[in-house]
Amino acid sequence: MSDNAAFEANRKAWNARALLHVNSTFYDVESFVAGRNSLSAIELELLGDVQGKKVLHLQCHFGQDTLSMARMGATVTGLDLSDTSIEEARKLTERCGLKASWVLSNVIDHRPELDGQFDIVFTSYGTIGWLPDLKPWAANIKRYLKPGGRLVFVEFHPVMWMYDNDLTYVQYSYFNRETIVEEEQGSYAARNADVKLSSTCWNHDLGEVLTALLNEGLRIDRFTELDGSPHDCFANTVKGNDGLYRIKGMEGKLPMVYGVSASRPL
């Protein structure tokens, strides 16, 4: 399958997911409209104070995290491949009485109108796995940041993507050595949904991620790893006293999430 065909298949899958997710208990839209902040502790810590900052949220889905930052005082722009997600993000913006801009685009396609506009580029959870090559991703991040601007990136650890969907055995390489095509019943946020979604993805080891950013001249200011996920989107999880979800029988043994803060030099 060509990359363009994979992107189109993934766009259709995310359109279907968006419709499932806006009605799911996982995303709990009603509590979000009522004021809940959807950002997790690691994201909030890496972001810091966003009051008055211009933030670009890449691969924003239907906009809860984007709008959470708007509530924190940021001027926000969300970008996503899925036209349904962007449509739902606009609806959610109106329901919340907030202001946001939305861009329908593949994250690896350069949007010159965004160049040098943002204090922070933010992206989190389940994002880079949909990209075959991180070079254009990193290049766009640099382009969109103002000099002195920061990238805040939180993602599920590549070790997690080595396992089968039931987290019982290692199925895929840690490294980006294969195109992974899977058919999923339902979605991580609506596991019992009567729909099958076909997706194409790629695993990206930490060395590939950090090298892509460094090669664009970005400075890595902080790197952190967690042994649990703030989101219950894997199979066979147990919730710890700290609120993080871990794989039953492997608690404390697997890195599940990592975070990067990087900056564009002045």
C-alpha beads as a LAMMPS data file, in Angstrom:
LAMMPS data file: protein, C-alpha beads

266 atoms
265 bonds

1 atom types
1 bond types

-500.0 500.0 xlo xhi
-500.0 500.0 ylo yhi
-500.0 500.0 zlo zhi

Masses

1 110.0

Atoms # bond

1 1 1 0.000 0.000 0.000
2 1 1 1.325 3.447 -0.904
3 1 1 1.635 6.118 1.758
4 1 1 -1.159 8.147 0.134
5 1 1 -3.465 5.132 0.154
6 1 1 -2.581 4.496 3.800
7 1 1 -3.345 8.114 4.716
8 1 1 -6.712 7.927 2.980
9 1 1 -7.604 4.661 4.727
10 1 1 -6.561 6.165 8.058
11 1 1 -8.583 9.328 7.373
12 1 1 -11.701 7.233 6.808
13 1 1 -10.998 5.203 9.949
14 1 1 -10.575 8.354 12.034
15 1 1 -13.779 9.784 10.609
16 1 1 -15.549 6.675 11.889
17 1 1 -13.737 6.850 15.239
18 1 1 -14.671 10.501 15.700
19 1 1 -18.374 9.663 15.520
20 1 1 -17.886 6.838 18.022
21 1 1 -15.745 8.927 20.356
22 1 1 -17.975 11.984 20.703
23 1 1 -20.662 9.680 22.101
24 1 1 -18.367 7.549 24.291
25 1 1 -17.997 7.478 28.060
26 1 1 -14.216 7.480 27.481
27 1 1 -14.324 11.078 26.208
28 1 1 -17.378 12.056 28.299
29 1 1 -18.250 15.139 26.267
30 1 1 -20.923 16.336 28.694
31 1 1 -18.496 16.660 31.606
32 1 1 -16.027 18.372 29.298
33 1 1 -18.628 20.931 28.242
34 1 1 -19.332 21.447 31.954
35 1 1 -15.691 22.430 32.514
36 1 1 -13.515 19.311 32.857
37 1 1 -9.894 19.719 31.733
38 1 1 -8.941 16.749 29.538
39 1 1 -5.161 17.184 29.859
40 1 1 -3.254 14.721 32.053
41 1 1 -0.695 15.605 34.718
42 1 1 2.356 14.976 32.518
43 1 1 0.991 17.252 29.789
44 1 1 0.104 20.006 32.242
45 1 1 3.563 19.845 33.805
46 1 1 5.391 20.019 30.472
47 1 1 3.120 22.770 29.153
48 1 1 3.409 25.027 32.176
49 1 1 1.577 28.354 32.062
50 1 1 -0.029 28.840 28.633
51 1 1 -1.845 32.079 29.483
52 1 1 -1.493 34.424 26.512
53 1 1 0.438 31.875 24.438
54 1 1 -0.340 30.913 20.852
55 1 1 -0.611 27.103 20.710
56 1 1 -0.814 24.801 17.697
57 1 1 -2.195 21.351 18.509
58 1 1 -1.168 18.815 15.876
59 1 1 -3.425 15.773 15.302
60 1 1 -5.995 17.288 17.627
61 1 1 -8.844 14.772 17.033
62 1 1 -12.136 16.482 17.947
63 1 1 -10.502 19.093 20.093
64 1 1 -10.908 18.427 23.807
65 1 1 -7.231 18.955 24.638
66 1 1 -7.083 21.956 22.296
67 1 1 -10.053 23.568 24.013
68 1 1 -8.657 22.693 27.454
69 1 1 -5.694 24.904 26.605
70 1 1 -8.093 27.621 25.419
71 1 1 -9.721 27.491 28.850
72 1 1 -6.258 27.910 30.352
73 1 1 -5.873 31.195 28.498
74 1 1 -4.109 30.156 25.279
75 1 1 -5.011 31.205 21.745
76 1 1 -5.396 27.807 20.092
77 1 1 -5.312 26.262 16.644
78 1 1 -6.068 22.570 16.103
79 1 1 -4.951 20.584 13.042
80 1 1 -6.155 17.149 12.017
81 1 1 -6.413 14.847 8.986
82 1 1 -10.011 13.824 9.727
83 1 1 -12.695 16.110 8.331
84 1 1 -15.254 14.598 10.704
85 1 1 -12.990 15.323 13.674
86 1 1 -12.599 18.954 12.602
87 1 1 -16.362 19.271 12.119
88 1 1 -16.977 17.847 15.605
89 1 1 -14.277 20.146 17.044
90 1 1 -16.124 23.162 15.660
91 1 1 -19.361 21.929 17.225
92 1 1 -17.638 21.391 20.569
93 1 1 -16.069 24.866 20.428
94 1 1 -19.501 26.408 20.005
95 1 1 -21.021 24.314 22.783
96 1 1 -18.260 25.397 25.168
97 1 1 -18.481 29.062 24.200
98 1 1 -14.780 29.158 23.371
99 1 1 -12.646 30.482 20.524
100 1 1 -10.383 28.287 18.400
101 1 1 -9.149 27.939 14.842
102 1 1 -9.259 24.583 13.056
103 1 1 -7.154 23.386 10.132
104 1 1 -7.957 20.299 8.050
105 1 1 -4.585 18.913 6.966
106 1 1 -2.216 15.982 7.087
107 1 1 0.361 16.840 9.743
108 1 1 3.250 16.113 7.350
109 1 1 1.961 18.528 4.700
110 1 1 3.553 21.959 5.045
111 1 1 1.099 24.798 5.733
112 1 1 3.115 27.984 5.049
113 1 1 0.466 30.218 6.654
114 1 1 1.378 28.639 10.009
115 1 1 5.120 29.328 9.769
116 1 1 6.625 31.109 12.751
117 1 1 3.253 31.729 14.373
118 1 1 3.324 29.700 17.578
119 1 1 4.843 29.852 21.041
120 1 1 4.012 26.176 21.609
121 1 1 3.421 23.240 19.289
122 1 1 1.621 20.504 21.224
123 1 1 0.845 16.910 20.273
124 1 1 -0.047 13.892 22.381
125 1 1 -1.035 10.228 22.495
126 1 1 -1.402 8.028 19.460
127 1 1 -0.066 10.525 16.923
128 1 1 3.248 9.673 15.261
129 1 1 2.345 6.010 14.732
130 1 1 0.231 7.117 11.760
131 1 1 3.297 8.569 10.003
132 1 1 5.751 6.479 7.971
133 1 1 8.549 9.065 8.254
134 1 1 9.155 11.586 11.051
135 1 1 11.387 13.937 9.038
136 1 1 8.545 16.048 7.544
137 1 1 6.769 16.008 10.918
138 1 1 9.810 17.428 12.699
139 1 1 10.479 19.910 9.881
140 1 1 6.967 21.336 10.169
141 1 1 7.247 21.629 13.945
142 1 1 10.358 23.773 13.523
143 1 1 8.685 25.867 10.813
144 1 1 5.580 26.554 12.899
145 1 1 7.429 27.555 16.072
146 1 1 8.532 31.100 16.720
147 1 1 12.236 31.430 17.576
148 1 1 12.368 30.486 21.251
149 1 1 9.112 28.539 20.945
150 1 1 8.623 25.099 22.469
151 1 1 7.419 21.661 21.405
152 1 1 5.497 19.694 24.032
153 1 1 5.112 16.093 22.919
154 1 1 3.603 13.263 24.967
155 1 1 3.173 9.842 23.409
156 1 1 2.621 6.199 24.219
157 1 1 5.962 4.428 24.489
158 1 1 7.079 2.437 21.427
159 1 1 7.506 -0.619 23.645
160 1 1 3.709 -0.693 23.965
161 1 1 3.285 -0.932 20.194
162 1 1 5.471 -4.052 20.058
163 1 1 2.692 -6.130 21.637
164 1 1 -0.417 -7.680 20.189
165 1 1 -3.702 -5.944 20.969
166 1 1 -4.280 -8.146 24.021
167 1 1 -0.823 -7.366 25.437
168 1 1 0.118 -11.037 25.689
169 1 1 3.138 -11.387 23.367
170 1 1 5.625 -9.335 21.331
171 1 1 4.280 -9.149 17.769
172 1 1 6.116 -6.239 16.128
173 1 1 9.607 -4.757 16.053
174 1 1 10.536 -1.894 18.361
175 1 1 12.094 -0.263 15.308
176 1 1 10.456 1.220 12.206
177 1 1 11.120 -1.824 10.046
178 1 1 7.639 -2.754 8.853
179 1 1 4.314 -1.339 7.829
180 1 1 1.679 -2.547 10.270
181 1 1 -1.826 -3.108 8.900
182 1 1 -4.487 -4.054 11.428
183 1 1 -8.246 -4.454 11.531
184 1 1 -9.739 -3.326 14.821
185 1 1 -13.132 -4.243 16.231
186 1 1 -14.629 -1.054 17.610
187 1 1 -12.186 1.493 19.034
188 1 1 -10.062 2.043 22.131
189 1 1 -12.811 4.389 23.346
190 1 1 -15.737 2.198 22.257
191 1 1 -14.504 -1.375 22.297
192 1 1 -17.909 -2.985 21.834
193 1 1 -18.935 -0.859 18.859
194 1 1 -20.226 -2.937 15.951
195 1 1 -17.730 -1.634 13.423
196 1 1 -14.435 -2.890 12.034
197 1 1 -11.770 -0.316 11.233
198 1 1 -8.721 -0.995 9.093
199 1 1 -5.645 1.124 9.826
200 1 1 -2.031 1.380 8.703
201 1 1 0.657 2.454 11.155
202 1 1 4.382 2.436 11.878
203 1 1 6.391 2.040 15.078
204 1 1 8.977 4.723 15.896
205 1 1 11.748 4.008 18.394
206 1 1 12.895 6.755 20.732
207 1 1 16.150 7.224 18.859
208 1 1 14.239 7.947 15.653
209 1 1 11.991 10.473 17.407
210 1 1 14.776 12.386 19.134
211 1 1 17.050 12.318 16.082
212 1 1 14.297 13.738 13.856
213 1 1 13.891 16.696 16.232
214 1 1 17.638 17.208 16.744
215 1 1 18.286 17.135 13.000
216 1 1 15.935 20.115 12.655
217 1 1 18.046 22.060 15.137
218 1 1 15.607 21.750 18.021
219 1 1 17.078 21.505 21.517
220 1 1 15.835 18.707 23.762
221 1 1 15.167 20.357 27.116
222 1 1 13.496 17.488 28.913
223 1 1 12.729 13.804 28.398
224 1 1 10.656 11.740 30.799
225 1 1 9.083 8.261 30.913
226 1 1 6.176 6.836 32.904
227 1 1 5.425 3.225 33.811
228 1 1 1.670 3.854 33.521
229 1 1 -0.852 5.538 31.240
230 1 1 -3.306 8.246 32.345
231 1 1 -5.747 6.845 29.775
232 1 1 -7.363 3.413 29.985
233 1 1 -6.983 2.520 26.324
234 1 1 -5.054 -0.755 26.484
235 1 1 -6.324 -4.262 27.181
236 1 1 -6.039 -5.997 30.579
237 1 1 -5.276 -2.896 32.634
238 1 1 -5.411 -2.252 36.355
239 1 1 -5.642 1.224 37.887
240 1 1 -3.000 2.199 40.426
241 1 1 -3.396 4.425 43.473
242 1 1 -1.749 7.187 41.445
243 1 1 -4.551 7.036 38.868
244 1 1 -2.361 5.529 36.147
245 1 1 -3.320 2.378 34.269
246 1 1 -0.849 -0.498 33.939
247 1 1 -0.959 -3.906 32.271
248 1 1 -2.052 -6.575 34.734
249 1 1 0.859 -8.837 35.646
250 1 1 3.419 -6.365 34.259
251 1 1 2.838 -3.478 36.663
252 1 1 5.896 -1.278 36.986
253 1 1 7.884 -3.276 34.428
254 1 1 6.962 -1.511 31.175
255 1 1 7.492 2.058 30.028
256 1 1 4.047 3.102 28.810
257 1 1 4.280 6.852 28.151
258 1 1 7.067 9.315 27.417
259 1 1 7.220 13.078 27.218
260 1 1 9.537 15.461 25.396
261 1 1 9.966 19.191 25.768
262 1 1 12.090 20.758 23.034
263 1 1 12.717 24.315 21.897
264 1 1 13.638 26.227 18.768
265 1 1 16.732 28.329 19.486
266 1 1 16.448 32.102 19.229

Bonds

1 1 1 2
2 1 2 3
3 1 3 4
4 1 4 5
5 1 5 6
6 1 6 7
7 1 7 8
8 1 8 9
9 1 9 10
10 1 10 11
11 1 11 12
12 1 12 13
13 1 13 14
14 1 14 15
15 1 15 16
16 1 16 17
17 1 17 18
18 1 18 19
19 1 19 20
20 1 20 21
21 1 21 22
22 1 22 23
23 1 23 24
24 1 24 25
25 1 25 26
26 1 26 27
27 1 27 28
28 1 28 29
29 1 29 30
30 1 30 31
31 1 31 32
32 1 32 33
33 1 33 34
34 1 34 35
35 1 35 36
36 1 36 37
37 1 37 38
38 1 38 39
39 1 39 40
40 1 40 41
41 1 41 42
42 1 42 43
43 1 43 44
44 1 44 45
45 1 45 46
46 1 46 47
47 1 47 48
48 1 48 49
49 1 49 50
50 1 50 51
51 1 51 52
52 1 52 53
53 1 53 54
54 1 54 55
55 1 55 56
56 1 56 57
57 1 57 58
58 1 58 59
59 1 59 60
60 1 60 61
61 1 61 62
62 1 62 63
63 1 63 64
64 1 64 65
65 1 65 66
66 1 66 67
67 1 67 68
68 1 68 69
69 1 69 70
70 1 70 71
71 1 71 72
72 1 72 73
73 1 73 74
74 1 74 75
75 1 75 76
76 1 76 77
77 1 77 78
78 1 78 79
79 1 79 80
80 1 80 81
81 1 81 82
82 1 82 83
83 1 83 84
84 1 84 85
85 1 85 86
86 1 86 87
87 1 87 88
88 1 88 89
89 1 89 90
90 1 90 91
91 1 91 92
92 1 92 93
93 1 93 94
94 1 94 95
95 1 95 96
96 1 96 97
97 1 97 98
98 1 98 99
99 1 99 100
100 1 100 101
101 1 101 102
102 1 102 103
103 1 103 104
104 1 104 105
105 1 105 106
106 1 106 107
107 1 107 108
108 1 108 109
109 1 109 110
110 1 110 111
111 1 111 112
112 1 112 113
113 1 113 114
114 1 114 115
115 1 115 116
116 1 116 117
117 1 117 118
118 1 118 119
119 1 119 120
120 1 120 121
121 1 121 122
122 1 122 123
123 1 123 124
124 1 124 125
125 1 125 126
126 1 126 127
127 1 127 128
128 1 128 129
129 1 129 130
130 1 130 131
131 1 131 132
132 1 132 133
133 1 133 134
134 1 134 135
135 1 135 136
136 1 136 137
137 1 137 138
138 1 138 139
139 1 139 140
140 1 140 141
141 1 141 142
142 1 142 143
143 1 143 144
144 1 144 145
145 1 145 146
146 1 146 147
147 1 147 148
148 1 148 149
149 1 149 150
150 1 150 151
151 1 151 152
152 1 152 153
153 1 153 154
154 1 154 155
155 1 155 156
156 1 156 157
157 1 157 158
158 1 158 159
159 1 159 160
160 1 160 161
161 1 161 162
162 1 162 163
163 1 163 164
164 1 164 165
165 1 165 166
166 1 166 167
167 1 167 168
168 1 168 169
169 1 169 170
170 1 170 171
171 1 171 172
172 1 172 173
173 1 173 174
174 1 174 175
175 1 175 176
176 1 176 177
177 1 177 178
178 1 178 179
179 1 179 180
180 1 180 181
181 1 181 182
182 1 182 183
183 1 183 184
184 1 184 185
185 1 185 186
186 1 186 187
187 1 187 188
188 1 188 189
189 1 189 190
190 1 190 191
191 1 191 192
192 1 192 193
193 1 193 194
194 1 194 195
195 1 195 196
196 1 196 197
197 1 197 198
198 1 198 199
199 1 199 200
200 1 200 201
201 1 201 202
202 1 202 203
203 1 203 204
204 1 204 205
205 1 205 206
206 1 206 207
207 1 207 208
208 1 208 209
209 1 209 210
210 1 210 211
211 1 211 212
212 1 212 213
213 1 213 214
214 1 214 215
215 1 215 216
216 1 216 217
217 1 217 218
218 1 218 219
219 1 219 220
220 1 220 221
221 1 221 222
222 1 222 223
223 1 223 224
224 1 224 225
225 1 225 226
226 1 226 227
227 1 227 228
228 1 228 229
229 1 229 230
230 1 230 231
231 1 231 232
232 1 232 233
233 1 233 234
234 1 234 235
235 1 235 236
236 1 236 237
237 1 237 238
238 1 238 239
239 1 239 240
240 1 240 241
241 1 241 242
242 1 242 243
243 1 243 244
244 1 244 245
245 1 245 246
246 1 246 247
247 1 247 248
248 1 248 249
249 1 249 250
250 1 250 251
251 1 251 252
252 1 252 253
253 1 253 254
254 1 254 255
255 1 255 256
256 1 256 257
257 1 257 258
258 1 258 259
259 1 259 260
260 1 260 261
261 1 261 262
262 1 262 263
263 1 263 264
264 1 264 265
265 1 265 266
